[in-house]
Amino acid sequence: TELQKNKHDKKNKSEWEPKRSRRGHTVTCAFSAYEKLMSMRNDVLATVRDIEQLVQHGRATHSCPYYSTRLAIPAAQVVVLPYQSLLHAATRKSSGIKLKDQIIIIDEAHNLIDTITTLHSAEVNGAQVEISACIYCICYRSRLKAKNLMYIKQILFVLEGLVRTLGGKVGLNPVAQSTQSGTELLTINDFLFRAQIDNINLFKVQRYFEKSMISRKLSGFVEKYEGSGVTTHSGFINKENRRTDGLGRFLQTLQSKPAAPPEQQGAVEDRNTMASPMMLVESFLFSLTNSNKDGRVVMEKQACLAQSSVKFLMLNPAVHFAQIVKECRAIIIAGGTMQPVTDFKQQLLLSAGVSEERIAEFSCGHVIPPENILPVVLCVGPSGQELEFTFQTRETPQMMEETGRVLSNLCNVVPGGVVCFFPSYEYERRILAHWETIGVLQRLSAKKKVFREPKKASQVEQVLSEYTKCIQRSCSTGGGQSGALLFSVVGGKMSEGINFSDDLGRCIVVVGMPYPNIKSPELQEKMAYLNKHMPHLDGRSPGKALVENLCMKAVNQSIGRAIRHRGDYACIVLCDRRYSRGSTLQKLPEWIRTSTHTHSSFGPAFASIRRFFLEKRQTQHI
């Protein structure tokens, strides 16, 4: 009967009621006039402008800078765009980017593999699935055509399967549903059978998502319902309306949920939210159309259904990069800290079908003279304690106190700013708490003002501003403090994209080696995939090489925050004996590796650092 429902049901109207005109008043953007867009398009092609200048020009000419630049793409000779617009096929298509016979230059490509993997992975939690399963029928069920209703019911059937796999029931408040905690990894086919949705043609569902754009249509409704709650009517007993009862209660709990504790507010603020949960569901369903061997599905069940999640993990980024390789004429992958490059060759280029003879490597030195950098591998601390920050030894009082002695000595001879990177936020918290107890922080504060990387991304600029002012003030006026000491984390907010030039970063200290969590199910699955599909080089498994490469890429990014121009100089201290291994040193950038000195005792290392800054100070006076 629903398939036979006429969508043109007419309401009874009084005879005297005037008829509505078919041509009502339409609301259009005042900046979208075609003539103005074409005029600005010509201006964009005539003069090179950055984003801010394009916005100013658009305001002055009363035309949209975004659509004007999109119109200029076919005639442009050079197009600058972010990673996402290039590496994601759907975004590339919607933006009008055509790669046929083009030359592509990918700058800052050190995280290229991670970017492709992240773009084509997807995660959705129980609360988002439950909202998506209800909200469309609330808004549009009575307006759907028979064919649309068929696809909507298929989508709802898939969403019900997702809820069941997470241990929940459809139609109930996801916050109130308890589930058994645990993590499970499945292949795509196994997950489809587990969710009992193997009979659904996801490719047709994908085309329906793209054609109907239902995710965009729903983008405004979630904010509306979260702001005012959902009023349900108990008079209806059909399945769809029973489902909205649980949704209404859940959204009402969102309005009255307690504030997050202070230590978690930064994480909540920084979390990337999306207006429509259906967009997340759409991305996840698209991910399930990948080849069975190229990805895994990770089910993480928490205490309640709302916190449980199902995630698609992309294991083979070369599948999506191969489309770019096939279309373009040439690809230049560039960056300042690209080492180690074996990952790019094996996981992207060779796996994408590029032959070995087509790959050319070029590496050059830094613009600074060799005497302007002093990389030091510190194997032993001032009291003779061996520095090896393994998971078993790094939290011992002896190791923490020895690290404090190393920093105290460095702060005595290093002018300006010292940036110290720890392997994780948790270790930073524990070691600073221990230093505060035994008085190490007080001694460090007497020599340099101490700053910490903020928890909120919005506070980074403020901390950097205060850090900069402190160093500039100490360098110009002198006094008791000789600069500032900034504690940060490898892979954190200040390890990429921050410029610690000149006095802001005269010494970069890396404490330990920031290996990823080897017990992570995602990392273990990635290692198993590489061990199965990638060649073993020099007798080492690709999985083990991945762990070491992830560690050293993060280290290279952190130490690259210093030395930002030709006249700059800095000292780099790697506090861990394991950095002295030949295989580890080979993963440092060549311009750093050729000047690196390994010291098995603290005395000679400290003397070389002191002599380095003394010579620089004398050179500046001359």
DOLO-199034 format. One record per residue (C-alpha): residue in three letters; x, y, z; residue number from 1. Coordinates in Angstrom, 3 decimals, m for minus. Layout:
N
- code|east|north|up|pos
- ALA|X|Y|Z|NUM
...
This chain:
622
- code|east|north|up|pos
- THR|0.000|0.000|0.000|1
- GLU|2.867|2.377|0.674|2
- LEU|4.211|1.789|m2.834|3
- GLN|0.806|2.762|m4.246|4
- LYS|0.547|5.932|m2.166|5
- ASN|0.081|8.999|m4.312|6
- LYS|2.578|11.665|m3.382|7
- HIS|0.254|14.303|m4.876|8
- ASP|m2.457|13.967|m2.228|9
- LYS|m4.328|17.261|m2.415|10
- LYS|m5.692|18.970|0.621|11
- ASN|m9.282|20.237|0.646|12
- LYS|m9.263|23.933|m0.006|13
- SER|m12.073|26.443|0.114|14
- GLU|m13.281|27.709|m3.225|15
- TRP|m12.562|31.297|m2.278|16
- GLU|m8.907|30.598|m1.444|17
- PRO|m6.686|32.169|m4.123|18
- LYS|m4.405|29.913|m6.102|19
- ARG|m0.671|30.135|m5.505|20
- SER|1.458|31.329|m8.340|21
- ARG|3.843|28.746|m9.701|22
- ARG|6.521|31.428|m9.935|23
- GLY|7.002|32.469|m6.358|24
- HIS|9.746|34.645|m5.028|25
- THR|13.051|32.747|m5.094|26
- VAL|15.919|33.497|m2.741|27
- THR|19.326|33.561|m4.423|28
- CYS|22.765|34.567|m3.280|29
- ALA|23.573|38.185|m4.073|30
- PHE|27.150|37.180|m4.933|31
- SER|26.224|34.522|m7.533|32
- ALA|25.303|36.689|m10.536|33
- TYR|26.760|35.004|m13.617|34
- GLU|28.141|38.160|m15.192|35
- LYS|29.965|39.098|m11.984|36
- LEU|31.321|35.573|m11.548|37
- MET|32.717|35.559|m15.094|38
- SER|34.232|39.008|m14.600|39
- MET|36.012|37.928|m11.429|40
- ARG|37.044|34.690|m13.157|41
- ASN|38.922|36.769|m15.728|42
- ASP|40.533|38.810|m12.940|43
- VAL|41.624|35.617|m11.183|44
- LEU|43.335|34.352|m14.338|45
- ALA|45.000|37.732|m14.993|46
- THR|46.597|38.309|m11.576|47
- VAL|47.941|35.850|m8.977|48
- ARG|46.239|36.378|m5.611|49
- ASP|46.229|34.486|m2.327|50
- ILE|43.046|33.470|m0.498|51
- GLU|42.743|36.674|1.537|52
- GLN|43.184|38.825|m1.558|53
- LEU|40.544|36.802|m3.405|54
- VAL|38.078|37.391|m0.576|55
- GLN|38.769|41.134|m0.586|56
- HIS|38.371|41.289|m4.352|57
- GLY|35.096|39.353|m4.133|58
- ARG|33.695|41.795|m1.604|59
- ALA|34.770|44.748|m3.703|60
- THR|33.189|43.374|m6.893|61
- HIS|30.205|41.798|m5.109|62
- SER|30.969|38.347|m6.532|63
- CYS|31.684|34.966|m4.939|64
- PRO|35.434|34.235|m4.804|65
- TYR|34.872|30.476|m4.365|66
- TYR|32.765|29.882|m7.464|67
- SER|34.768|32.403|m9.475|68
- THR|37.981|30.469|m8.845|69
- ARG|36.218|27.200|m9.689|70
- LEU|35.191|28.668|m13.025|71
- ALA|38.838|29.613|m13.607|72
- ILE|40.165|26.056|m13.166|73
- PRO|39.828|24.870|m16.830|74
- ALA|41.813|27.830|m18.158|75
- ALA|44.395|27.976|m15.349|76
- GLN|47.980|26.817|m15.825|77
- VAL|48.716|26.331|m12.109|78
- VAL|46.072|25.271|m9.586|79
- VAL|46.885|25.277|m5.842|80
- LEU|44.590|23.112|m3.735|81
- PRO|44.637|21.201|m0.428|82
- TYR|45.396|17.506|m0.066|83
- GLN|41.761|16.492|0.328|84
- SER|40.636|18.027|m2.948|85
- LEU|43.343|16.150|m4.849|86
- LEU|43.443|12.749|m3.150|87
- HIS|39.697|12.132|m2.729|88
- ALA|38.043|11.158|m6.032|89
- ALA|34.548|12.435|m5.165|90
- THR|35.883|15.801|m3.978|91
- ARG|38.108|16.030|m7.028|92
- LYS|35.135|15.414|m9.316|93
- SER|32.841|17.899|m7.596|94
- SER|35.551|20.582|m7.728|95
- GLY|36.085|20.131|m11.453|96
- ILE|39.718|18.960|m11.087|97
- LYS|40.847|16.933|m14.110|98
- LEU|44.222|15.189|m13.852|99
- LYS|44.568|13.908|m17.413|100
- ASP|48.152|14.630|m18.623|101
- GLN|48.766|17.035|m15.728|102
- ILE|51.918|17.458|m13.615|103
- ILE|51.136|17.132|m9.905|104
- ILE|53.420|18.546|m7.201|105
- ILE|52.628|17.338|m3.676|106
- ASP|54.475|19.483|m1.139|107
- GLU|54.864|18.671|2.560|108
- ALA|54.314|15.051|1.571|109
- HIS|55.715|13.492|4.750|110
- ASN|52.181|12.519|5.835|111
- LEU|50.884|11.591|2.377|112
- ILE|50.232|7.932|3.240|113
- ASP|48.460|8.831|6.476|114
- THR|46.329|11.419|4.663|115
- ILE|45.154|8.953|2.013|116
- THR|44.442|6.332|4.674|117
- THR|42.469|8.788|6.805|118
- LEU|40.477|10.164|3.857|119
- HIS|39.277|6.689|2.908|120
- SER|38.658|5.392|6.422|121
- ALA|35.375|6.039|8.199|122
- GLU|33.967|5.683|11.707|123
- VAL|30.452|5.973|13.091|124
- ASN|29.196|5.419|16.646|125
- GLY|25.963|3.972|17.941|126
- ALA|24.351|7.329|18.654|127
- GLN|24.961|8.582|15.114|128
- VAL|23.582|5.383|13.592|129
- GLU|20.449|5.622|15.750|130
- ILE|19.826|9.269|14.805|131
- SER|20.350|8.507|11.105|132
- ALA|17.922|5.602|11.286|133
- CYS|15.157|7.848|12.626|134
- ILE|15.579|11.387|11.414|135
- TYR|14.820|10.888|7.715|136
- CYS|11.475|9.204|8.304|137
- ILE|10.550|11.971|10.780|138
- CYS|11.118|14.622|8.131|139
- TYR|10.229|13.071|4.792|140
- ARG|8.411|9.763|5.124|141
- SER|5.058|11.111|3.921|142
- ARG|6.666|12.802|0.892|143
- LEU|8.658|9.893|m0.523|144
- LYS|8.068|8.320|m3.898|145
- ALA|7.830|4.555|m4.072|146
- LYS|11.349|4.167|m5.486|147
- ASN|12.847|6.551|m2.948|148
- LEU|11.021|4.766|m0.165|149
- MET|12.505|1.467|m1.332|150
- TYR|16.058|2.799|m1.068|151
- ILE|15.350|4.504|2.248|152
- LYS|14.097|1.222|3.650|153
- GLN|17.284|m0.478|2.428|154
- ILE|19.365|2.169|4.189|155
- LEU|17.320|1.738|7.368|156
- PHE|17.775|m2.031|7.118|157
- VAL|21.554|m1.544|6.891|158
- LEU|21.534|0.821|9.873|159
- GLU|19.542|m1.684|11.923|160
- GLY|22.203|m4.265|11.074|161
- LEU|24.935|m1.913|12.317|162
- VAL|23.097|m1.401|15.599|163
- ARG|22.704|m5.162|16.049|164
- THR|26.408|m5.823|15.470|165
- LEU|27.217|m3.331|18.241|166
- GLY|24.950|m5.242|20.618|167
- GLY|22.055|m2.774|20.681|168
- LYS|18.396|m2.688|19.726|169
- VAL|16.823|m0.289|17.259|170
- GLY|14.293|2.167|18.623|171
- LEU|15.687|2.472|22.135|172
- ASN|17.741|5.249|23.657|173
- PRO|21.389|4.396|22.747|174
- VAL|22.639|6.002|25.967|175
- ALA|20.501|3.672|28.067|176
- GLN|21.553|0.498|26.233|177
- SER|24.483|m1.323|27.821|178
- THR|26.829|m3.453|25.740|179
- GLN|29.707|m5.784|26.531|180
- SER|33.049|m4.025|26.074|181
- GLY|35.586|m5.398|23.624|182
- THR|37.322|m4.891|20.272|183
- GLU|36.948|m7.138|17.242|184
- LEU|38.442|m6.954|13.742|185
- LEU|36.626|m8.401|10.735|186
- THR|37.118|m8.510|7.006|187
- ILE|34.560|m6.608|4.956|188
- ASN|32.769|m9.798|3.877|189
- ASP|32.679|m11.197|7.405|190
- PHE|31.231|m7.937|8.690|191
- LEU|28.520|m7.908|6.009|192
- PHE|27.505|m11.439|7.004|193
- ARG|27.640|m10.552|10.703|194
- ALA|25.345|m7.548|10.144|195
- GLN|23.115|m9.642|7.832|196
- ILE|23.323|m7.019|5.088|197
- ASP|25.218|m9.132|2.537|198
- ASN|22.082|m9.201|0.349|199
- ILE|22.064|m5.385|m0.049|200
- ASN|23.713|m3.951|m3.169|201
- LEU|25.819|m1.215|m1.564|202
- PHE|26.896|0.114|m4.945|203
- LYS|23.284|0.975|m5.793|204
- VAL|22.847|2.483|m2.345|205
- GLN|25.970|4.542|m2.965|206
- ARG|24.586|5.870|m6.252|207
- TYR|21.319|6.741|m4.499|208
- PHE|23.224|8.695|m1.836|209
- GLU|25.053|10.644|m4.533|210
- LYS|21.983|11.301|m6.682|211
- SER|19.503|12.168|m3.932|212
- MET|22.008|14.027|m1.689|213
- ILE|20.008|12.989|1.372|214
- SER|22.959|13.646|3.677|215
- ARG|22.953|17.321|2.708|216
- LYS|19.184|17.520|3.057|217
- LEU|19.452|16.268|6.627|218
- SER|22.327|18.525|7.639|219
- GLY|20.076|21.136|9.226|220
- PHE|17.647|18.833|10.978|221
- VAL|19.995|17.418|13.606|222
- GLU|20.811|20.878|14.944|223
- LYS|17.098|21.667|14.998|224
- TYR|16.177|18.528|16.950|225
- GLU|19.118|18.797|19.330|226
- GLY|18.112|22.337|20.150|227
- SER|14.421|21.743|20.822|228
- GLY|13.997|18.021|21.337|229
- VAL|11.753|15.681|19.388|230
- THR|8.042|15.530|20.189|231
- THR|6.696|12.063|19.550|232
- HIS|3.108|10.945|19.443|233
- SER|2.133|7.753|21.212|234
- GLY|m0.949|7.436|19.030|235
- PHE|1.095|5.982|16.182|236
- ILE|2.122|2.376|16.573|237
- ASN|4.013|1.757|13.342|238
- LYS|7.648|0.794|13.462|239
- GLU|9.036|4.121|12.276|240
- ASN|7.226|6.136|14.936|241
- ARG|8.186|3.681|17.669|242
- ARG|11.775|4.257|16.643|243
- THR|11.412|8.014|17.094|244
- ASP|10.431|7.559|20.743|245
- GLY|13.925|6.384|21.592|246
- LEU|15.433|9.126|19.425|247
- GLY|13.394|11.769|21.202|248
- ARG|14.489|10.608|24.632|249
- PHE|18.106|10.424|23.454|250
- LEU|18.110|13.938|21.991|251
- GLN|16.501|15.281|25.148|252
- THR|19.424|13.826|27.123|253
- LEU|21.781|15.689|24.790|254
- GLN|20.191|18.985|25.837|255
- SER|20.599|18.290|29.552|256
- LYS|23.911|16.428|29.485|257
- PRO|26.380|17.598|32.163|258
- ALA|29.405|19.648|31.231|259
- ALA|32.616|17.763|30.593|260
- PRO|35.222|17.892|33.345|261
- PRO|37.915|20.563|32.926|262
- GLU|40.590|18.083|31.872|263
- GLN|38.361|16.814|29.038|264
- GLN|36.958|20.115|27.805|265
- GLY|39.880|20.662|25.451|266
- ALA|39.375|17.304|23.802|267
- VAL|35.645|17.952|23.438|268
- GLU|36.282|21.368|21.921|269
- ASP|38.860|20.053|19.469|270
- ARG|36.709|17.147|18.323|271
- ASN|35.708|17.508|14.697|272
- THR|31.926|17.437|14.534|273
- MET|29.715|17.004|11.498|274
- ALA|26.254|18.542|11.212|275
- SER|24.572|15.438|9.782|276
- PRO|25.268|11.975|11.238|277
- MET|24.038|10.610|7.925|278
- MET|27.223|11.985|6.315|279
- LEU|29.281|9.754|8.584|280
- VAL|27.014|6.801|7.851|281
- GLU|27.291|7.521|4.123|282
- SER|31.107|7.575|4.315|283
- PHE|31.124|4.293|6.217|284
- LEU|28.808|2.550|3.738|285
- PHE|30.958|3.821|0.865|286
- SER|33.996|2.317|2.576|287
- LEU|32.361|m1.114|2.593|288
- THR|32.476|m1.113|m1.223|289
- ASN|36.279|m1.491|m1.152|290
- SER|37.938|m4.790|m1.974|291
- ASN|37.815|m7.339|0.840|292
- LYS|41.623|m7.513|1.147|293
- ASP|42.199|m3.742|1.165|294
- GLY|40.515|m2.914|4.466|295
- ARG|39.243|m4.143|7.807|296
- VAL|36.263|m3.303|9.974|297
- VAL|37.020|m2.575|13.634|298
- MET|34.158|m2.909|16.108|299
- GLU|34.819|m1.221|19.444|300
- LYS|32.128|m1.905|22.022|301
- GLN|32.069|0.347|25.076|302
- ALA|29.886|0.428|28.178|303
- CYS|26.864|1.792|26.290|304
- LEU|25.694|1.711|22.681|305
- ALA|26.096|5.474|22.169|306
- GLN|29.841|5.229|22.833|307
- SER|30.391|2.031|20.838|308
- SER|31.627|2.484|17.293|309
- VAL|32.304|0.655|14.077|310
- LYS|35.230|1.821|11.960|311
- PHE|36.520|0.988|8.497|312
- LEU|40.321|0.899|8.377|313
- MET|41.932|1.389|4.966|314
- LEU|45.014|m0.846|4.684|315
- ASN|46.003|m0.260|1.066|316
- PRO|46.239|3.465|0.178|317
- ALA|47.760|2.578|m3.214|318
- VAL|44.310|1.583|m4.508|319
- HIS|43.149|5.193|m4.452|320
- PHE|46.530|6.703|m5.337|321
- ALA|46.680|4.479|m8.429|322
- GLN|43.849|6.474|m10.012|323
- ILE|45.973|9.622|m9.773|324
- VAL|49.084|7.853|m11.082|325
- LYS|47.153|6.466|m14.037|326
- GLU|45.724|9.806|m15.180|327
- CYS|48.508|12.325|m14.631|328
- ARG|51.682|12.796|m16.644|329
- ALA|54.103|13.066|m13.702|330
- ILE|54.031|13.300|m9.912|331
- ILE|56.595|15.164|m7.798|332
- ILE|56.468|14.199|m4.117|333
- ALA|58.433|16.812|m2.158|334
- GLY|59.137|17.719|1.455|335
- GLY|61.794|18.882|3.856|336
- THR|61.652|15.821|6.109|337
- MET|60.749|12.923|3.815|338
- GLN|63.038|10.325|5.374|339
- PRO|62.582|7.403|5.449|340
- VAL|61.357|7.211|1.837|341
- THR|60.979|3.427|1.577|342
- ASP|57.346|3.664|2.702|343
- PHE|56.457|5.957|m0.197|344
- LYS|58.083|3.654|m2.736|345
- GLN|56.674|0.378|m1.432|346
- GLN|53.222|1.322|m0.141|347
- LEU|52.283|3.980|m2.718|348
- LEU|54.273|3.962|m5.950|349
- LEU|55.229|0.330|m6.517|350
- SER|51.914|m0.941|m5.140|351
- ALA|50.089|1.483|m7.458|352
- GLY|51.725|m0.112|m10.496|353
- VAL|54.640|2.287|m11.028|354
- SER|57.720|0.502|m12.337|355
- GLU|61.032|0.895|m10.548|356
- GLU|62.708|2.643|m13.485|357
- ARG|60.091|5.409|m13.483|358
- ILE|60.917|6.406|m9.889|359
- ALA|63.697|8.986|m9.502|360
- GLU|64.993|10.152|m6.109|361
- PHE|66.653|13.499|m5.494|362
- SER|67.911|14.808|m2.165|363
- CYS|69.962|17.902|m1.391|364
- GLY|71.519|19.466|1.669|365
- HIS|70.229|22.339|3.769|366
- VAL|70.854|26.000|2.972|367
- ILE|72.723|26.475|6.262|368
- PRO|76.472|25.754|6.581|369
- PRO|77.345|22.552|8.508|370
- GLU|78.778|24.523|11.449|371
- ASN|75.334|26.043|12.178|372
- ILE|73.869|22.792|13.459|373
- LEU|74.977|20.478|16.248|374
- PRO|73.010|17.204|16.422|375
- VAL|73.948|15.163|19.511|376
- VAL|72.892|11.625|20.460|377
- LEU|73.040|11.449|24.261|378
- CYS|73.458|7.898|25.555|379
- VAL|74.227|8.650|29.218|380
- GLY|73.065|11.315|31.681|381
- PRO|75.152|13.510|34.046|382
- SER|75.194|10.910|36.859|383
- GLY|76.086|8.016|34.553|384
- GLN|72.507|6.704|34.181|385
- GLU|72.035|5.073|30.777|386
- LEU|69.340|6.835|28.793|387
- GLU|67.027|4.263|27.217|388
- PHE|63.379|5.249|27.538|389
- THR|61.723|1.896|27.025|390
- PHE|58.188|1.321|28.247|391
- GLN|59.556|m0.588|31.258|392
- THR|62.190|1.942|32.361|393
- ARG|61.013|5.408|31.340|394
- GLU|58.696|5.893|34.336|395
- THR|61.222|4.871|36.974|396
- PRO|62.231|7.691|39.366|397
- GLN|65.894|7.290|38.370|398
- MET|65.148|7.865|34.672|399
- MET|62.870|10.841|35.326|400
- GLU|65.382|12.490|37.654|401
- GLU|68.224|11.916|35.179|402
- THR|66.159|13.590|32.456|403
- GLY|65.677|16.567|34.764|404
- ARG|69.448|16.825|35.284|405
- VAL|70.014|16.787|31.513|406
- LEU|67.575|19.660|30.994|407
- SER|68.983|21.628|33.932|408
- ASN|72.481|21.464|32.447|409
- LEU|71.250|22.413|28.986|410
- CYS|69.312|25.414|30.291|411
- ASN|72.531|26.691|31.893|412
- VAL|74.360|27.020|28.556|413
- VAL|71.638|27.393|25.884|414
- PRO|70.500|30.988|25.238|415
- GLY|66.958|31.883|24.183|416
- GLY|64.389|29.125|23.829|417
- VAL|64.603|25.389|24.500|418
- VAL|61.828|23.157|23.137|419
- CYS|61.573|19.729|24.778|420
- PHE|59.474|17.014|23.103|421
- PHE|58.133|14.039|25.085|422
- PRO|56.891|10.809|23.453|423
- SER|53.294|11.141|24.735|424
- TYR|50.953|13.418|26.687|425
- GLU|50.642|10.867|29.475|426
- TYR|54.411|10.642|29.942|427
- GLU|54.678|14.440|29.905|428
- ARG|52.058|14.639|32.649|429
- ARG|53.770|12.013|34.821|430
- ILE|57.318|13.306|34.485|431
- LEU|56.309|16.928|35.151|432
- ALA|54.318|15.827|38.209|433
- HIS|57.386|13.970|39.501|434
- TRP|59.649|16.959|38.821|435
- GLU|57.304|19.247|40.690|436
- THR|57.437|16.914|43.695|437
- ILE|61.247|16.751|43.880|438
- GLY|61.857|20.424|42.961|439
- VAL|63.243|20.017|39.430|440
- LEU|60.620|22.355|37.939|441
- GLN|61.545|25.050|40.439|442
- ARG|65.207|24.826|39.415|443
- LEU|64.297|24.968|35.726|444
- SER|61.993|27.951|36.317|445
- ALA|64.805|29.842|38.005|446
- LYS|66.799|29.730|34.759|447
- LYS|64.060|29.791|32.102|448
- LYS|60.354|30.480|32.264|449
- VAL|58.459|27.211|31.748|450
- PHE|55.611|26.858|29.231|451
- ARG|53.507|23.812|28.361|452
- GLU|51.697|22.853|25.184|453
- PRO|48.016|23.691|25.826|454
- LYS|45.260|21.093|25.746|455
- LYS|43.009|23.282|23.608|456
- ALA|44.039|24.025|20.032|457
- SER|42.523|27.494|20.370|458
- GLN|45.113|28.352|23.050|459
- VAL|48.201|27.437|21.005|460
- GLU|48.567|30.907|19.502|461
- GLN|48.309|32.548|22.916|462
- VAL|50.987|30.273|24.441|463
- LEU|53.311|30.838|21.480|464
- SER|52.826|34.592|21.761|465
- GLU|53.706|34.592|25.467|466
- TYR|56.653|32.258|24.800|467
- THR|57.963|34.593|22.087|468
- LYS|57.556|37.730|24.197|469
- CYS|59.365|36.099|27.128|470
- ILE|62.372|35.197|24.967|471
- GLN|62.503|38.599|23.288|472
- ARG|62.315|40.313|26.660|473
- SER|65.067|38.177|28.203|474
- CYS|67.362|38.611|25.189|475
- SER|66.986|42.414|25.198|476
- THR|67.048|43.127|28.930|477
- GLY|68.879|40.141|30.428|478
- GLY|68.112|39.422|34.077|479
- GLY|67.804|36.230|36.053|480
- GLN|66.068|34.184|33.357|481
- SER|67.923|33.501|30.096|482
- GLY|64.892|32.636|27.965|483
- ALA|62.078|30.107|28.058|484
- LEU|61.558|26.352|28.155|485
- LEU|58.608|24.888|26.244|486
- PHE|57.352|21.353|26.928|487
- SER|55.598|19.736|23.991|488
- VAL|54.751|16.273|22.618|489
- VAL|55.961|14.534|19.466|490
- GLY|53.024|14.454|17.078|491
- GLY|51.209|17.111|19.121|492
- LYS|49.955|20.568|18.274|493
- MET|53.430|22.139|18.189|494
- SER|55.389|19.416|16.393|495
- GLU|54.203|20.390|12.894|496
- GLY|53.770|23.712|11.149|497
- ILE|55.273|25.783|13.979|498
- ASN|58.269|27.998|13.245|499
- PHE|60.808|28.092|16.097|500
- SER|63.370|30.191|14.245|501
- ASP|66.341|32.055|15.752|502
- ASP|66.102|32.517|19.536|503
- LEU|62.739|30.721|19.695|504
- GLY|64.427|27.354|19.143|505
- ARG|68.139|27.363|19.887|506
- CYS|67.920|23.815|21.255|507
- ILE|65.466|20.998|20.404|508
- VAL|65.428|18.122|22.902|509
- VAL|63.687|14.831|22.082|510
- VAL|63.196|12.581|25.120|511
- GLY|62.944|8.906|24.172|512
- MET|61.669|7.397|20.941|513
- PRO|57.939|7.951|20.211|514
- TYR|57.027|4.474|19.012|515
- PRO|53.301|3.968|18.308|516
- ASN|51.248|1.684|20.537|517
- ILE|52.224|m1.777|19.297|518
- LYS|49.144|m3.274|21.007|519
- SER|46.758|m1.186|18.931|520
- PRO|44.478|m3.507|16.892|521
- GLU|44.631|m1.128|13.917|522
- LEU|48.445|m1.085|13.917|523
- GLN|48.661|m4.848|14.315|524
- GLU|46.321|m5.351|11.360|525
- LYS|48.354|m2.911|9.249|526
- MET|51.567|m4.758|10.137|527
- ALA|50.011|m8.107|9.262|528
- TYR|48.836|m6.713|5.918|529
- LEU|52.303|m5.378|5.046|530
- ASN|54.006|m8.612|6.106|531
- LYS|51.706|m10.511|3.744|532
- HIS|51.761|m8.235|0.691|533
- MET|55.078|m6.310|0.819|534
- PRO|58.612|m7.656|0.164|535
- HIS|61.015|m8.190|3.042|536
- LEU|64.005|m5.858|2.678|537
- ASP|67.392|m6.617|4.258|538
- GLY|65.873|m9.511|6.190|539
- ARG|63.453|m7.220|8.073|540
- SER|59.707|m7.615|8.069|541
- PRO|57.712|m4.725|6.546|542
- GLY|55.547|m4.557|9.680|543
- LYS|58.513|m3.936|11.961|544
- ALA|59.924|m1.407|9.494|545
- LEU|56.573|0.417|9.566|546
- VAL|56.764|0.890|13.342|547
- GLU|60.298|2.285|13.164|548
- ASN|59.443|4.540|10.223|549
- LEU|56.396|5.988|11.993|550
- CYS|58.603|6.781|14.973|551
- MET|61.374|8.449|12.985|552
- LYS|59.000|10.438|10.772|553
- ALA|57.502|11.974|13.907|554
- VAL|60.987|12.707|15.281|555
- ASN|62.094|14.319|12.017|556
- GLN|59.062|16.579|12.027|557
- SER|59.754|17.686|15.600|558
- ILE|63.446|18.467|15.150|559
- GLY|62.619|20.265|11.892|560
- ARG|60.902|23.046|13.873|561
- ALA|64.325|24.711|14.280|562
- ILE|66.739|25.946|11.562|563
- ARG|64.277|27.952|9.472|564
- HIS|66.592|30.163|7.369|565
- ARG|70.174|30.413|6.107|566
- GLY|71.572|32.358|9.060|567
- ASP|69.827|30.278|11.728|568
- TYR|71.629|27.884|14.071|569
- ALA|70.542|25.373|16.693|570
- CYS|71.512|22.322|18.712|571
- ILE|69.491|19.073|18.516|572
- VAL|69.746|16.661|21.462|573
- LEU|68.351|13.137|21.052|574
- CYS|68.092|11.656|24.554|575
- ASP|68.092|7.911|24.024|576
- ARG|70.839|5.395|23.416|577
- ARG|68.813|3.731|20.658|578
- TYR|69.315|6.742|18.367|579
- SER|72.960|5.653|18.004|580
- ARG|71.999|2.504|16.088|581
- GLY|73.094|2.599|12.474|582
- SER|69.664|1.704|11.078|583
- THR|68.066|4.484|13.145|584
- LEU|70.639|7.102|12.138|585
- GLN|69.979|6.276|8.475|586
- LYS|66.377|7.427|8.942|587
- LEU|67.453|10.967|9.935|588
- PRO|67.577|13.634|7.179|589
- GLU|70.951|13.595|5.465|590
- TRP|71.773|17.208|6.391|591
- ILE|71.333|16.255|10.067|592
- ARG|72.843|12.762|9.889|593
- THR|76.168|13.932|8.417|594
- SER|76.742|16.290|11.378|595
- THR|75.463|13.990|14.155|596
- HIS|77.805|13.172|17.041|597
- THR|77.160|10.216|19.339|598
- HIS|78.451|10.519|22.923|599
- SER|78.661|7.578|25.315|600
- SER|79.317|9.925|28.268|601
- PHE|77.711|13.202|29.274|602
- GLY|80.871|15.282|29.845|603
- PRO|82.124|15.510|26.241|604
- ALA|78.570|16.048|24.945|605
- PHE|77.933|18.922|27.333|606
- ALA|81.320|20.463|26.508|607
- SER|80.575|20.378|22.755|608
- ILE|77.182|22.047|23.281|609
- ARG|78.696|24.742|25.479|610
- ARG|81.479|25.370|22.957|611
- PHE|78.967|25.542|20.092|612
- PHE|76.957|28.388|21.640|613
- LEU|80.054|30.176|22.901|614
- GLU|81.446|30.278|19.359|615
- LYS|78.131|31.540|17.973|616
- ARG|78.002|34.304|20.577|617
- GLN|81.537|35.373|19.737|618
- THR|80.760|35.355|16.005|619
- GLN|77.730|37.594|16.547|620
- HIS|79.807|40.120|18.509|621
- ILE|82.333|40.279|15.663|622
